[in-house]
């Protein structure tokens, strides 16, 4: 993805608007999970489509606090551990209670897995319907990585930790995802 054509990140206000909009649509619980997998866990469309319940539950079928994303579900061999936010875990719990499918987390109305392209298209239509120009299925991932980079030093971490969370092989790739903040620059210098 070239620098000039990156998906826009979502502001807090836009995220709230998306979540409010999703409650009014069919498949509200599944759709909320799809959005939170993107904006909170930083998953790619392919990873949202390929996520299986076995990657998020323990041996007793209890929801865990992390996603053990297998390479087969990720881009290349970028699988690994992805930590869940409280709101993502809560939404996944709601989805688990409302679905009979025990293979794939995200399924269509017939209970079949969605393809990465269908997930990409779903995000495109969601953002277009809300009037969010420049947003795509990658907006959630960029939003998550930018948020992590801004908060990581407050918990004793570094950009290398963000790289690991993003499951990037290079720090340069992680840096390309981070949205610059002029306001933060002014504050840190001033």
Secondary structure in CASP SS format (residue, H / E / C, confidence):
PFRMAT SS
TARGET T0000
AUTHOR 0000-0000-0000
METHOD secondary structure of the structure
MODEL  1
X C 1.00
X C 1.00
X H 1.00
X H 1.00
X H 1.00
X C 1.00
X C 1.00
X C 1.00
X C 1.00
X C 1.00
X C 1.00
X H 1.00
X H 1.00
X H 1.00
X H 1.00
X H 1.00
X H 1.00
X H 1.00
X H 1.00
X H 1.00
X H 1.00
X H 1.00
X C 1.00
X C 1.00
X C 1.00
X C 1.00
X C 1.00
X H 1.00
X H 1.00
X H 1.00
X H 1.00
X H 1.00
X H 1.00
X H 1.00
X H 1.00
X H 1.00
X H 1.00
X H 1.00
X H 1.00
X C 1.00
X C 1.00
X C 1.00
X C 1.00
X C 1.00
X H 1.00
X H 1.00
X H 1.00
X H 1.00
X H 1.00
X H 1.00
X C 1.00
X E 1.00
X H 1.00
X H 1.00
X H 1.00
X C 1.00
X E 1.00
X C 1.00
X C 1.00
X C 1.00
X C 1.00
X C 1.00
X E 1.00
X C 1.00
X C 1.00
X E 1.00
X E 1.00
X E 1.00
X E 1.00
X C 1.00
X H 1.00
X H 1.00
X H 1.00
X C 1.00
X C 1.00
X C 1.00
X C 1.00
X C 1.00
X C 1.00
X E 1.00
X E 1.00
X E 1.00
X E 1.00
X C 1.00
X C 1.00
X H 1.00
X H 1.00
X H 1.00
X H 1.00
X H 1.00
X H 1.00
X H 1.00
X H 1.00
X H 1.00
X H 1.00
X H 1.00
X H 1.00
X H 1.00
X C 1.00
X C 1.00
X C 1.00
X C 1.00
X C 1.00
X E 1.00
X C 1.00
X C 1.00
X E 1.00
X C 1.00
X C 1.00
X C 1.00
X C 1.00
X C 1.00
X E 1.00
X C 1.00
X C 1.00
X H 1.00
X H 1.00
X H 1.00
X H 1.00
X H 1.00
X H 1.00
X H 1.00
X H 1.00
X H 1.00
X H 1.00
X H 1.00
X H 1.00
X H 1.00
X H 1.00
X H 1.00
X C 1.00
X C 1.00
X C 1.00
X C 1.00
X C 1.00
X C 1.00
X C 1.00
X C 1.00
X H 1.00
X H 1.00
X H 1.00
X H 1.00
X H 1.00
X H 1.00
X H 1.00
X H 1.00
X H 1.00
X H 1.00
X H 1.00
X H 1.00
X H 1.00
X H 1.00
X H 1.00
X H 1.00
X H 1.00
X C 1.00
X C 1.00
X C 1.00
X H 1.00
X H 1.00
X H 1.00
X H 1.00
X H 1.00
X H 1.00
X H 1.00
X H 1.00
X C 1.00
X C 1.00
X C 1.00
X C 1.00
X H 1.00
X H 1.00
X H 1.00
X H 1.00
X H 1.00
X H 1.00
X H 1.00
X C 1.00
X C 1.00
X C 1.00
X C 1.00
X H 1.00
X H 1.00
X H 1.00
X H 1.00
X H 1.00
X H 1.00
X H 1.00
X H 1.00
X C 1.00
END
